[in-house]
Amino acid sequence: MEATSKEDDDQNIRHMKRLGVINALRGLSALAIVLYHVRLPLWVGWTEISAHPEKYSLIDQALAYPGAGCHFFGQAVMLFFVLSGFCIHYPYAGQARLLELKSYAIRRVLRIYPPYFAAVALSLVATYASYHYWGLRDPSSEHFLRSFLMTQNYPPNAGQIDINPALWSLPVEMELYLAYPIFYLCLVRFGLSISIGFALAITLAGQILRLYSGDEFPYIDWHNFTLYWLTWCGGAWLAEKLATNSLPKCGLGWTSAMLIAFGLAICGDSKVFNWFEYEPGRRLIWGGFFFLLVAWCLQRSPYTEDSSSWTGKALNGLGSISYSLYLTHYPLLIICGHLIVGPRLDLAEGKPSNFLVSLGFTAFAIVFATIFYALIERPCHRWARRLGRST
C-alpha cells in the first residue's frame, strides 16, 4: 500500500468543504451547548417560573417553555462526536492507503492545542476576576496545570478549571484522535464491518466494566473513551459510506428509526419520565439518534458552503467558529452572570426572567467567539495546513 499523497489529501479536503450540512450541524451543536449552559447564570429557570407564575409576566411564562426545552441541548455533545468522526475520516475515506501519521498528528495538534491553551488562559483570567471581585474560585485551588496539560480527566487528583467545565471533552477528543489510526488500519486490513464491530465490542466491554467493577477496576478514563468511541466511529462509518457512494437510502424506515431513537432519548433524559437512569446509556441513545440524523441530513439537505442565502451564510459562519464558541462561552457567561446578578448564581434572585435576555447573551458569546476565532483559531488552521503539507 502506498501512502496517501498530499494532492489527494487536499482534494478530499476541498471536497469536504462542499459538505456544508456538516459545517452547519457542527455550528448548531455548539449553539445548543451554549443555550444549555446560559440558563444557569442568566435565567431564573423553568422551575422558578412554573412554581411562582404570579411573579412573572405572560411573556416570561410563554418563553419559559422553549427555555425549559434547552435542558436537552446538553446532549448535543454526542452530535459533536459523530461529526468529529466524520470530519477526521472523510479525507481518507474510500482509500486503501497508509495514513501519513506525521502529517495527521501535526494537523490535529495545531488545530486543537493552541486554541485550547488560549481558552485555558482566558479561563485563568476569568477565575482571577471572579476571585478578586466576588471572592469566588480561589485560584490556588484550581487545576490550571492539569487543564493546561489536558490531563484533567485522569487520576490521581483529577479535576479541571471550575469556571470552564466544558473543557472535559477535549482530552476525550484527543484520545479518539490517537485511536483513529488503529481504526483506519483495521478498516484497510479487515473492512468497515469488522472495524465497527471492534468499536462496538470495546464500547460494550467498557460499559460492562463500568457497571460491575466499580472502583475496583483501575480507572484510566477507560469508561469515557469507550462511551464515545462507538459514536465517533459511527461518524467515520458515515464518511466511508458517503465517499464510496454506498450510504443507505434514508427512506421511511430510516426516518422512523430516527424518530423512535429521538423519543427514547427524550423520555430517558426527561425529568418527567426519567425511565432510564443509567447516564452512559442515555448518552449512547442520543448518539444513535444523532448518527441517524446526520445520515438523513447528508442525503436530504441541499445546503452547501457556497450557498448564497443568508441562512446558508449564517450556518456556515456558525460552523466555522463552533470550536471557538465551545471553548470560550462558559467563562464569558459566568462573568456576565456575576456582573448582573452578583456572586450567588445558584439563586434565582436577580436573574433575568425573560429568556430573550438569555438569547441576547448567547449572541454576545457568538460575537466574542468570532473575535477569538479570527485572532487565534484561524491562524492555527493556516499553520496546520502549511506544516501538514510540508511534512
C-alpha positions as CSV (number, residue, x, y, z in Angstrom):
1,M,0.0,0.0,0.0
2,E,1.3,3.5,-0.8
3,A,1.0,6.5,1.4
4,T,-1.8,9.0,0.8
5,S,-0.5,11.7,-1.5
6,K,-0.8,15.3,-0.4
7,E,-2.6,16.1,-3.7
8,D,-5.3,13.5,-2.9
9,D,-5.5,14.8,0.7
10,D,-6.0,18.4,-0.5
11,Q,-8.6,17.2,-3.0
12,N,-10.6,15.4,-0.3
13,I,-10.4,18.5,2.0
14,R,-11.8,20.7,-0.8
15,H,-14.5,18.1,-1.4
16,M,-15.3,18.1,2.3
17,K,-15.7,21.9,2.2
18,R,-18.7,21.4,-0.1
19,L,-20.5,19.3,2.6
20,G,-21.9,22.4,4.1
21,V,-24.5,20.5,6.1
22,I,-21.7,19.1,8.2
23,N,-20.4,22.6,9.0
24,A,-24.0,23.7,9.8
25,L,-24.6,20.8,12.1
26,R,-21.3,21.5,13.9
27,G,-22.3,25.1,14.4
28,L,-25.8,24.1,15.7
29,S,-24.3,21.6,18.1
30,A,-22.1,24.3,19.6
31,L,-25.0,26.7,19.8
32,A,-27.1,24.1,21.6
33,I,-24.4,23.7,24.2
34,V,-24.3,27.4,24.8
35,L,-28.1,27.5,25.2
36,Y,-27.9,24.6,27.6
37,H,-25.3,26.5,29.7
38,V,-26.7,30.1,29.5
39,R,-29.7,29.1,31.7
40,L,-27.5,28.7,34.8
41,P,-26.1,32.2,35.2
42,L,-28.5,34.2,33.2
43,W,-32.1,32.9,33.6
44,V,-34.3,32.3,36.6
45,G,-35.3,28.9,35.2
46,W,-38.4,26.9,34.4
47,T,-38.7,25.6,37.9
48,E,-38.9,29.1,39.5
49,I,-41.4,30.4,36.9
50,S,-43.7,27.4,37.0
51,A,-43.7,27.4,40.8
52,H,-44.5,31.1,41.1
53,P,-46.3,32.2,37.9
54,E,-47.9,35.2,39.6
55,K,-44.5,36.8,39.9
56,Y,-43.8,36.8,36.2
57,S,-45.4,38.2,33.1
58,L,-47.3,36.2,30.5
59,I,-44.4,36.7,28.1
60,D,-41.9,35.4,30.6
61,Q,-44.1,32.4,31.2
62,A,-44.6,31.7,27.5
63,L,-40.8,32.0,26.8
64,A,-40.1,29.6,29.7
65,Y,-41.3,26.7,27.5
66,P,-38.5,26.9,24.9
67,G,-36.1,27.8,27.7
68,A,-37.1,24.6,29.5
69,G,-36.5,22.7,26.3
70,C,-32.9,23.7,26.3
71,H,-32.5,21.1,29.1
72,F,-32.0,18.5,26.4
73,F,-29.4,20.5,24.5
74,G,-26.6,19.4,26.7
75,Q,-26.7,16.1,24.8
76,A,-25.6,17.9,21.7
77,V,-22.1,16.9,22.7
78,M,-22.9,13.5,21.2
79,L,-23.7,15.2,17.8
80,F,-20.3,16.8,18.1
81,F,-18.6,13.4,18.4
82,V,-20.5,12.0,15.4
83,L,-19.4,15.0,13.3
84,S,-15.8,14.7,14.6
85,G,-15.5,11.1,13.5
86,F,-17.0,12.1,10.1
87,C,-14.7,15.0,9.5
88,I,-11.5,13.2,10.6
89,H,-12.1,10.2,8.4
90,Y,-13.7,11.8,5.4
91,P,-10.4,13.0,3.8
92,Y,-9.1,9.3,3.9
93,A,-12.4,7.6,3.2
94,G,-12.5,5.1,0.3
95,Q,-8.8,4.9,0.1
96,A,-6.9,1.7,0.8
97,R,-3.7,3.5,1.6
98,L,-1.5,4.1,4.5
99,L,-2.2,7.1,6.8
100,E,0.5,9.7,6.9
101,L,0.9,9.7,10.7
102,K,3.2,12.7,10.9
103,S,1.0,15.0,8.8
104,Y,-2.1,13.7,10.6
105,A,-0.6,14.4,14.0
106,I,0.7,17.9,13.1
107,R,-2.7,18.9,11.8
108,R,-4.6,17.6,14.8
109,V,-2.3,19.1,17.4
110,L,-2.1,22.5,15.8
111,R,-5.8,22.7,15.3
112,I,-6.7,21.6,18.8
113,Y,-4.0,22.6,21.3
114,P,-3.2,26.4,20.6
115,P,-6.9,27.5,20.8
116,Y,-7.4,25.2,23.8
117,F,-4.4,26.8,25.6
118,A,-5.8,30.2,24.8
119,A,-9.1,29.2,26.2
120,V,-7.5,27.9,29.4
121,A,-5.6,31.2,29.7
122,L,-8.9,33.0,29.3
123,S,-10.4,30.8,32.0
124,L,-7.5,31.7,34.2
125,V,-8.2,35.4,33.8
126,A,-11.9,34.9,34.4
127,T,-11.1,32.9,37.6
128,Y,-8.9,35.7,39.0
129,A,-11.6,38.3,38.2
130,S,-14.2,36.1,39.9
131,Y,-11.9,35.8,43.0
132,H,-10.9,39.4,43.1
133,Y,-14.4,41.0,42.7
134,W,-16.7,38.4,44.2
135,G,-14.5,36.2,46.4
136,L,-15.2,33.1,44.4
137,R,-13.0,30.3,43.0
138,D,-9.7,30.6,44.9
139,P,-7.1,30.4,42.1
140,S,-4.7,28.5,44.3
141,S,-7.1,25.5,44.5
142,E,-7.9,25.4,40.7
143,H,-6.5,22.7,38.5
144,F,-4.8,25.1,36.0
145,L,-1.8,23.0,35.4
146,R,-3.8,19.8,34.8
147,S,-6.0,21.7,32.4
148,F,-3.1,23.3,30.5
149,L,-1.6,19.8,30.1
150,M,-5.1,18.4,29.1
151,T,-4.8,15.7,31.8
152,Q,-7.8,16.9,33.9
153,N,-9.8,13.8,33.4
154,Y,-7.1,11.4,34.7
155,P,-6.2,10.2,38.2
156,P,-4.7,10.9,40.6
157,N,-6.4,14.1,41.7
158,A,-8.5,14.5,38.5
159,G,-10.1,17.9,38.2
160,Q,-10.3,20.9,35.9
161,I,-10.9,24.6,36.0
162,D,-14.2,25.2,37.7
163,I,-15.2,28.2,35.6
164,N,-15.0,26.3,32.3
165,P,-16.3,22.7,32.8
166,A,-16.9,22.3,29.1
167,L,-13.1,21.6,28.7
168,W,-13.7,18.0,29.9
169,S,-14.4,16.8,26.3
170,L,-11.0,17.8,24.8
171,P,-9.0,15.1,26.5
172,V,-11.6,12.6,25.2
173,E,-11.3,14.0,21.7
174,M,-7.5,13.7,21.8
175,E,-8.0,10.0,22.9
176,L,-10.2,9.4,19.9
177,Y,-7.6,11.1,17.6
178,L,-4.9,8.8,19.0
179,A,-7.1,5.7,18.4
180,Y,-8.2,6.7,14.9
181,P,-5.0,5.3,13.2
182,I,-5.8,1.9,14.7
183,F,-9.4,2.1,13.4
184,Y,-8.1,3.2,10.0
185,L,-5.6,0.3,9.8
186,C,-8.3,-2.1,10.9
187,L,-10.6,-0.7,8.2
188,V,-7.9,-1.1,5.5
189,R,-7.0,-4.6,6.5
190,F,-10.3,-6.1,7.5
191,G,-13.0,-3.9,6.2
192,L,-15.6,-1.5,7.6
193,S,-17.9,-4.0,9.2
194,I,-15.2,-5.7,11.3
195,S,-13.9,-2.3,12.3
196,I,-17.3,-1.1,13.5
197,G,-17.8,-4.5,15.2
198,F,-14.5,-4.0,17.0
199,A,-15.6,-0.5,18.2
200,L,-18.9,-1.9,19.4
201,A,-17.1,-4.7,21.3
202,I,-14.8,-2.1,23.0
203,T,-17.8,0.1,24.0
204,L,-19.7,-2.9,25.4
205,A,-16.7,-4.1,27.4
206,G,-16.1,-0.7,28.8
207,Q,-19.7,-0.2,29.9
208,I,-19.9,-3.7,31.4
209,L,-16.8,-2.9,33.4
210,R,-18.3,0.4,34.5
211,L,-21.4,-1.3,35.7
212,Y,-19.9,-4.2,37.6
213,S,-16.4,-3.4,38.6
214,G,-17.0,-0.1,40.4
215,D,-13.8,1.4,41.8
216,E,-12.0,-2.0,41.9
217,F,-11.0,-1.8,38.2
218,P,-8.0,0.5,37.6
219,Y,-9.7,3.7,36.2
220,I,-7.7,5.4,33.5
221,D,-10.6,7.2,31.9
222,W,-11.4,3.9,30.1
223,H,-15.1,4.4,30.7
224,N,-15.2,7.8,29.0
225,F,-13.3,6.6,26.0
226,T,-15.4,3.6,25.4
227,L,-18.6,5.6,25.9
228,Y,-17.8,8.0,23.0
229,W,-15.6,5.7,20.8
230,L,-18.6,3.9,19.1
231,T,-20.4,7.2,18.5
232,W,-17.2,8.7,17.0
233,C,-16.7,5.6,14.8
234,G,-20.3,5.9,13.7
235,G,-19.4,9.3,12.1
236,A,-16.4,7.6,10.4
237,W,-18.8,5.0,9.1
238,L,-21.0,7.7,7.5
239,A,-17.9,9.3,5.9
240,E,-16.8,5.9,4.4
241,K,-20.2,5.2,3.1
242,L,-20.6,8.6,1.6
243,A,-17.2,8.6,-0.1
244,T,-17.9,5.2,-1.6
245,N,-21.4,6.1,-2.7
246,S,-22.9,3.3,-0.6
247,L,-24.7,5.4,2.1
248,P,-28.1,3.6,2.7
249,K,-31.1,5.4,1.4
250,C,-32.8,7.3,4.2
251,G,-36.4,6.2,3.5
252,L,-39.4,5.7,5.7
253,G,-37.7,3.0,7.8
254,W,-34.6,5.2,8.5
255,T,-36.8,8.2,9.4
256,S,-39.0,6.0,11.7
257,A,-35.8,4.7,13.4
258,M,-34.6,8.2,13.9
259,L,-37.9,9.4,15.4
260,I,-38.0,6.3,17.7
261,A,-34.5,7.0,18.9
262,F,-35.4,10.6,19.5
263,G,-38.4,9.6,21.5
264,L,-36.4,7.2,23.6
265,A,-33.7,9.8,24.2
266,I,-36.2,12.5,25.2
267,C,-38.0,10.1,27.6
268,G,-34.8,8.8,29.0
269,D,-33.4,12.3,29.7
270,S,-36.6,13.9,30.8
271,K,-37.2,14.8,34.4
272,V,-40.8,13.8,34.0
273,F,-40.3,10.3,32.6
274,N,-36.8,9.5,33.7
275,W,-37.3,5.9,32.7
276,F,-33.6,5.2,32.1
277,E,-31.3,6.1,35.0
278,Y,-28.1,4.9,33.5
279,E,-26.5,8.1,32.2
280,P,-24.0,6.5,29.8
281,G,-26.9,4.5,28.3
282,R,-28.8,7.7,27.7
283,R,-25.8,9.2,26.0
284,L,-25.5,6.2,23.7
285,I,-29.1,6.5,22.8
286,W,-28.6,10.2,21.9
287,G,-25.5,9.2,19.9
288,G,-27.7,6.7,18.0
289,F,-30.2,9.4,17.2
290,F,-27.6,11.9,16.1
291,F,-26.0,9.3,13.9
292,L,-29.3,8.7,12.1
293,L,-29.9,12.5,11.9
294,V,-26.5,13.2,10.3
295,A,-27.1,10.4,7.7
296,W,-30.6,11.8,7.0
297,C,-29.2,15.3,6.6
298,L,-26.4,14.2,4.3
299,Q,-28.9,12.8,1.8
300,R,-31.7,15.4,2.1
301,S,-30.1,18.7,2.8
302,P,-29.5,20.9,-0.2
303,Y,-27.3,23.3,1.8
304,T,-23.7,23.8,0.7
305,E,-21.0,26.1,2.0
306,D,-21.2,28.3,-1.2
307,S,-24.9,28.9,-0.5
308,S,-25.8,32.5,-1.3
309,S,-28.8,32.6,1.1
310,W,-28.5,34.4,4.4
311,T,-29.4,31.2,6.2
312,G,-26.6,29.3,4.5
313,K,-24.1,32.1,5.2
314,A,-25.1,32.2,8.9
315,L,-24.9,28.5,9.3
316,N,-21.5,28.4,7.6
317,G,-20.2,31.2,9.8
318,L,-21.5,29.5,13.0
319,G,-19.9,26.2,11.9
320,S,-16.6,27.9,11.3
321,I,-16.4,29.4,14.8
322,S,-18.0,26.3,16.6
323,Y,-14.8,25.2,18.3
324,S,-14.0,28.7,19.5
325,L,-17.6,29.1,20.7
326,Y,-17.4,25.9,22.6
327,L,-14.1,26.8,24.2
328,T,-14.9,30.3,25.3
329,H,-18.6,30.6,26.1
330,Y,-18.8,29.2,29.6
331,P,-16.4,31.6,31.5
332,L,-17.8,34.5,29.5
333,L,-21.4,33.7,30.5
334,I,-20.4,33.2,34.2
335,I,-18.7,36.5,34.4
336,C,-21.7,38.2,32.7
337,G,-23.9,36.5,35.3
338,H,-21.8,37.8,38.2
339,L,-21.9,41.3,36.7
340,I,-25.7,41.3,36.5
341,V,-26.7,39.0,39.4
342,G,-23.8,39.1,41.8
343,P,-21.9,36.2,43.5
344,R,-24.9,33.9,44.1
345,L,-25.6,32.4,40.7
346,D,-27.2,29.4,42.5
347,L,-30.2,31.6,43.4
348,A,-33.0,32.9,41.2
349,E,-33.0,36.3,42.8
350,G,-31.7,39.0,40.4
351,K,-31.5,36.8,37.3
352,P,-33.3,37.8,34.1
353,S,-36.8,36.3,33.9
354,N,-37.3,36.8,30.2
355,F,-35.5,34.1,28.2
356,L,-34.9,36.6,25.4
357,V,-32.3,38.2,27.6
358,S,-30.5,34.9,27.8
359,L,-30.6,34.7,24.0
360,G,-29.1,38.1,23.9
361,F,-26.1,36.9,26.0
362,T,-25.9,33.9,23.7
363,A,-25.5,36.3,20.8
364,F,-22.8,38.1,22.7
365,A,-21.0,34.8,23.2
366,I,-21.1,34.2,19.5
367,V,-19.6,37.7,18.8
368,F,-16.8,37.0,21.3
369,A,-16.1,33.6,19.8
370,T,-15.9,35.2,16.3
371,I,-13.2,37.5,17.6
372,F,-11.4,34.6,19.3
373,Y,-11.6,32.6,16.0
374,A,-10.2,35.4,13.9
375,L,-7.3,36.1,16.3
376,I,-6.3,32.6,17.4
377,E,-8.1,29.7,15.8
378,R,-8.0,30.7,12.1
379,P,-4.2,31.4,12.1
380,C,-3.8,27.9,13.7
381,H,-5.7,26.4,10.9
382,R,-3.4,28.0,8.3
383,W,-0.4,27.0,10.3
384,A,-1.6,23.4,10.5
385,R,-2.3,23.2,6.7
386,R,1.1,24.7,5.9
387,L,3.1,22.4,8.1
388,G,0.9,19.4,7.3
389,R,1.7,19.8,3.6
390,S,5.4,20.3,4.2
391,T,6.0,17.0,6.1
